[in-house]
Amino acid sequence: MPPIGHHIIIRLRSDRVLTPTSVQRRIAARVVLEQGRVANLINFSIPDTHAHIKAACSDAASHEMARRVELSLGRRLHLPVGFERARVKPIRDVWHHSSLFTYVFNQYRHHGLDWDPYFEATNLPDLLGMRLIGAYTSDNVGRALPRIGHKQLLKWFGCDTVPPADSPVERLLDAASAAAALPSLHGSSRDVLTARRAVVEIAHGQLQQNELTELLRISRTSLHRLRQRPVDQRLVEAIRLQLSLRAMLK
């Protein structure tokens, strides 16, 4: 019987932390989630010196994904050294699939790490509707591991529920950047403008115009233009969940 998926492990040739900052974790997550779409990505984590990636694809597709992730991480994170040859291990059955799913998300605990409380260097936020770019992995998990439910996923945050929230407003930019998998809300890319528009929507009634322009570091004219853009309600919901999570884990 052919394997039903593969467990991919990548690490640099010289042991060093891959994503020591939240900005780097968001960049790395975006890389894995972009490359994982065609490889049926199930879940991943980047605890410190290495990355664990689990995908329901062939051996050849797993090696190709590892190659693309390594190239993209090296370029986007400006890594000073290259990667070792990726280790790709077959997943033989659904029980192996299930145990590996837990193992991947338990990496922080396994290595005694607490520097990524919001699991940004994993796809846990995507599975819980807190980030959009990897929302497709929820369908992949549903097909491969139908017994994995919302409550089981929340246990990694140590809570039973995360209701949407509009505060704390001082964490709004951080929550928006996390939900959009962006290093920050600076710049003029489509993703940045979409995230800013969502921030404006959530801040309505909470911040005055001058407070909002100061928060976003934009002019009143830019704010007016921003308000003319359509609102991505899915992103608004993701940001509200991120805000709630930050309030709960403060």
N, C-alpha and C positions, 0 to 999 in steps of 0.2 A: 504494500500500500504506500502511495506517495505521501509525504508529509502534508499537513493541512496549513502549514505556515512556517515561519522562521523567526528565530530570535537572533538579532543582530547586535553585536557589541563593538563599538569603535572607541579608540583612545589614541592620544598623541604618542609619538615615538619617545618623547621625553615627558615623564609624568608631571603634569601641571594642571591646575584647575581650568576647566574649559569656560565656565560662565560665572565668574565671581561677583558680578553685579546684576541688578534687576534689568538694566538695559541690555546687557549681553544675553541674559536668559530669554528676554522677549525676542531678540534677534534670532537666537538659536531655535527657539520654539517655532518661529515663523519658517525657518529653513526646513526643519523636519516635517512640519505640516504641509508645506508646499510640495516637497518631494514625496511625501507619503500618500498623496491623493491617488496616484496611479498604482501604488503598491498595496492597496488595501490595508493601510496602517491601522493597527488596533490600539496600541498605546505605547508610550515612550517616557523615559525620564533621563535627565542629565544631572546626576547627583553632584559630582565634582570633577574627577579626572577622566571620566568616561561617560558614554551614553548607552543606554539599553533601548532597543527599538524592536517592537514585535509587530510583524506584518503577516497577513494571510495571502502570501504570494509564493511563487516558485523560488528555487535556489538562485537561479540566474537573475530574477527580478530583485531579489534581496541584495545580491552583490552589487547590482547596478544602483539600487537605492543608496547603499552604503557609500559607493563612489561619489554619487551626486551630492549627498549630504556632506561628505568630507570636503569636497571641492568648494561648496558654497559656504560652509562654516569657516574654512580657511580664508576665503576672500572677505566675507562680511565681518568676521571677528578679528581680522588682521593677525592671524595666528603665526607665531614666529617659527614653528616647526610643523612638519607634516604628520600624518597619521600612520600608525602601524597597519598592517594588513587586517582588515575587518574579520572578526570571527562570526561565522554564520552557522547556527545550529538548528536542526530540524525540530519542528513541533509535531509529535506523532498522533496525538488524539486530543479530544476536548478537555480531558482532565488535566493534561499537560498544559493546554492552552489556558485553562482557568488558574492553575497554580502560578504560571508565569505572569499572568495579568496582575495578580496580587504582588508577586515578587518585584515587578517593575515599579509599581507605585510605592512599595515599601523601602525603596532604596535609600531615601533620606533617613528613615529611622534606622535602617541597617548600618549606615555609616555614621550615625550620631550627628546628623546635620539639622540645623534649625534656621538656616539663612534664607529659605524660600518658603515662608509659611503659606503662601497662596498657590504653591505648586505651579508656578509659571513656566518652569522648565520641564513640564509634562503636558499631556493633553487632558488632564483631569478637569481644568476649567472648561474646555470645549465640550466634554461629556455632560457637564452640568449647566450648559447654557450661559456660562460666564465669559466666553470668548467665541467669536464667530468663525475665525479662519479654519478651525479644525472641527466644525460642527459635523462634518461628514463622518468623522470617526465614531460618532454615536450610532449611526446606521451600521457601520462595520462591526462594532461591538454587539449590537442587537442581533446580527446574523450569526456571528461566531460564538457568542456567549450570552444567550438569551436570559440566563438566570441572573445576570448582573443588573441590579436595579438602582434607582436613584438613591435610595437610603443607604445602600451598600457603598456607593461612591462617596456620599457625604461623610462616612465614618473617617475618611482620611483627614478631614477638617475637624473631626471631633464634635460634630453637631448632627442633629436630626433634621433640621430644616434651615434654609437660608431665604427668608422672605425679601422681596425687592425693597430697596430703601432709596431715599433721595438725599441722605446725609450719611456721614459727615461731609459737608460741602468742602472743607479744606482738603479732603482726599479725592475730590472729584477728578482732577487731572490725572492723578495716579491711577484711579479706577478706570478712567476712559482709555488711557494708554494701555493698560493691561487687557481690557476687553477687546481692543483693536490690535493687540500684539504689535504696538509701536514703541520705539524707544522714548518718544516724547510727542507732543502735539505741535512742535515747531515745523515750519515748512509750508508748502502749498500743494502737496500731493493730494490726490483724490481721497485716499484713506484718511489723511490728516483732516481735511475739510469735512469729511463725513463724521469723523469723531468729534470735531469741534461743534458741529451742528447738533449732535446728540447732547453734548455738554450744555449748550444753550437751552435745549429743551428741558433738561433736568433742572437747570438753575433758575428757570422761569419762576418768579414769585419768591425766590430766595435771595437773589443778588440784584442790586441796582445796576443800571447800564454801565456806570463807571467802574463798578466792582468787577463786572464781567469782562470788560475790555482789559482791565488790569490783569485779571486772572489769565486770560488767553493771550495777553500781550499783543493785542491788535487794536486798530483804530475804530472809531465809531462807524466810519464808512464801511470798513471790513465787516463789522458786526451786522450792519444793516444788510449787506450782501449775503452774509451767512444765513440770516433769518429767511432769505428768499429760497434757500435750498430745501429740497425735500428731506424729511426726517426718516432715518432708518430706525424703525421701531424695534427691530430685533436687537440692534446695537444699544438702544436706550435701555432695553430690558437687561442686556448683559452688563451694562455699566451699573445699573441699580443693584444687580446681584453682587457685583464686585464691591460696591459701597457697603452693602450689608455685611459681606464677609469681612471687610476691614473693620467695621464697627464691632463685630463679634470677636475678632482675634486681636484686638488692640491690646 
